[in-house]
Amino acid sequence: MFEVVYMKAEFEPWWMFSGWEEAIQSRQAFENIQEAEVYLHEMLAILKEKHPHARAQEDCFFAYWSEDEKIFCEACDEDLQIYHGVLLLKEGQPFRKNKTI
């Protein structure tokens, strides 16, 4: 099973810090990679339209952000950037074509 996961957090999706699942906003499951990739590309196009900054890693992690979207961290006494992250997973693990990371 493949999944496309959308998360919103103060860190990029490739970090997958402990508890990262709490930042998940939505997840969509697919039986095959072709269906997952169609949905993934649709989601990335929407995020690209809304956010001027983007970065990808390993063909399975995607981050989008806008400079003006931040949250204040009381513990660190500073503003933290909010990232809109998308992950492509296979059986719950990061996936890129021909290789599971």
MARVO-184496 format. One line per 5 residues: their letters; for each residue x, y, z of C-alpha. Coordinates in Angstrom, 1 decimal, decimal comma. Layout:
% residues N
a = X/Y/Z | ...
END
This chain:
% residues 101
mfevv = 0,0/0,0/0,0 | 1,2/3,5/-0,9 | 0,3/6,7/1,0 | 0,5/10,4/0,4 | 0,7/12,2/3,7
ymkae = 0,2/16,0/4,2 | 1,6/17,5/7,3 | 2,0/21,0/8,7 | 4,8/21,6/11,2 | 7,7/23,8/12,3
fepww = 10,1/21,3/10,6 | 10,6/19,9/7,2 | 9,0/16,5/6,5 | 12,3/14,6/6,0 | 13,3/15,0/9,6
mfsgw = 10,5/12,7/10,8 | 11,2/13,7/14,4 | 9,7/11,5/17,1 | 6,0/12,2/17,2 | 5,9/13,7/13,7
eeaiq = 2,6/11,9/13,0 | 0,9/14,4/15,3 | 1,5/17,0/12,6 | -0,4/15,0/9,9 | -3,3/16,9/8,4
srqaf = -4,4/14,3/5,9 | -3,3/11,0/4,5 | -4,6/9,2/1,4 | -4,0/5,4/0,7 | -3,5/3,9/-2,8
eniqe = -3,1/0,3/-4,0 | -0,5/1,2/-6,6 | 2,3/3,8/-7,2 | 0,6/5,2/-10,3 | -2,5/6,3/-8,4
aevyl = -0,3/7,7/-5,6 | 1,8/9,7/-8,0 | -1,2/11,3/-9,7 | -2,5/12,4/-6,3 | 0,9/13,5/-5,2
hemla = 1,5/15,7/-8,2 | -2,0/17,3/-7,8 | -1,2/18,1/-4,2 | 2,3/19,5/-5,0 | 0,8/21,7/-7,7
ilkek = -1,7/23,2/-5,2 | 1,0/23,8/-2,6 | 3,4/25,4/-5,2 | 0,6/27,8/-6,2 | 0,2/28,9/-2,6
hphar = 3,8/29,0/-1,3 | 6,7/30,7/-3,0 | 9,4/28,5/-1,4 | 9,9/24,8/-2,0 | 12,5/22,1/-1,4
aqedc = 12,5/18,3/-2,1 | 14,6/15,4/-0,9 | 14,9/11,8/-2,1 | 11,9/12,1/-4,4 | 9,6/11,3/-1,5
ffayw = 9,8/14,4/0,8 | 8,5/17,8/-0,3 | 8,3/21,0/1,8 | 6,6/24,3/0,9 | 6,5/27,5/2,9
sedek = 5,8/31,2/2,9 | 8,0/33,6/4,8 | 5,0/35,2/6,6 | 3,7/31,9/8,0 | 5,4/31,5/11,4
ifcea = 4,5/30,4/14,9 | 5,9/31,8/18,1 | 7,8/29,3/20,2 | 7,6/30,2/23,9 | 10,2/27,7/24,9
cdedl = 12,8/29,1/22,5 | 11,5/32,7/22,5 | 11,5/33,1/18,7 | 9,3/32,7/15,6 | 9,5/29,3/13,9
qiyhg = 8,8/28,8/10,2 | 5,7/26,7/9,4 | 6,3/24,1/6,7 | 3,7/22,3/4,6 | 5,2/18,9/4,0
vlllk = 4,2/16,0/1,8 | 5,6/12,5/2,1 | 5,3/9,5/-0,3 | 5,2/6,3/1,7 | 5,1/2,6/1,0
egqpf = 4,0/0,3/3,8 | 4,6/3,3/6,2 | 8,2/4,0/5,1 | 9,6/6,8/2,8 | 9,5/5,6/-0,8
rknkt = 11,2/6,6/-4,0 | 11,1/4,7/-7,3 | 13,0/1,5/-7,2 | 14,2/2,0/-3,7 | 12,9/2,3/-0,1
i = 14,9/4,6/2,0
END
